[in-house]
Amino acid sequence: MSMPALYRFLLRLYPGRLVKEFGEEMAAVLCELHRGSRTEGFVARWWFGLREVTGLLSGALREQLYERNRNSSGGTMRSFQFPRWTLVTLILVLCAVIVAIEKTRMASVQLSGGSASLHWWTLPGVFMVVSAFMAGIGLVGYCVLHVFRAARTGRG
């Protein structure tokens, strides 16, 4: 079976609406690239075929999953998103609740005659430090992604 014939056969893995809309164009582009690769050696042609088939298979899987999510939810799953600051707010509220519980525990120990002290290494302190560290990493990651998106769209 030739590479273009295999590619046309595997195009059927994409959702039907995409095959109708883009199938002929995708096959034509592959045929053009395949003609250009004929002058190369066997290994280069083999890598070309492997790259194109794996790209087609991964693209078909991604589109099938996207189509399934779109059909099962009545819309796209991508449309359901929390605002960006929701997670940060929830972490801060959780930290405040844990600190309040720890302070209440300390007050209870002091009222019963014991001595208690709040140290940064107690559970709330560790949790707040780890949360702040993770929030910092998340902020840096978000900034990096924002820069890459802006560079990709050309909005420097």
C-alpha positions, 0 to 999 in steps of 0.5 A: 500500500502506498503512503498516500493510499494509507494516509487517505485510509487513515483520514477516516479516523477523523470525525466525519465533518472534518473529513468532509471539510478538510480531507481532500486538502490534507490528502493533496498536501500529503501527496505533494510532500510525498512527491518531494520526498521521493528524491531522498534516501530510504531512511528519510522517506521512512521517517517522513512516513512515520512522522506523517502517520503518527501526526495523523493518528494523534490529530485524529485522536485529539479531534475524536476526544474533542468531538466526544466532549462537545457532544456529551456536554451539549457544547465544548468542555472548554467553555466551562472554566473557572475564573483565573483567580478562583483557585487562588481565592480558594487556597487563601480561604483554606489557609485562613480556615486552617489558621483559625482552627490552629489558633482555636486549638492553641486557645483551648490548650492555654485555657486548660492550663497548658502552654502552647505556641504557634510556630511556622512549622506547624501544619498551617504554617507549612501549608501556607508556605507550600501554597505560597510557593506553588502560587509563585510557580503557577504565576511564573508558568502563567506569565511564560504561557502568556508571553508564548501566546503573545509571541505566537499571535504576534502581539509582542 
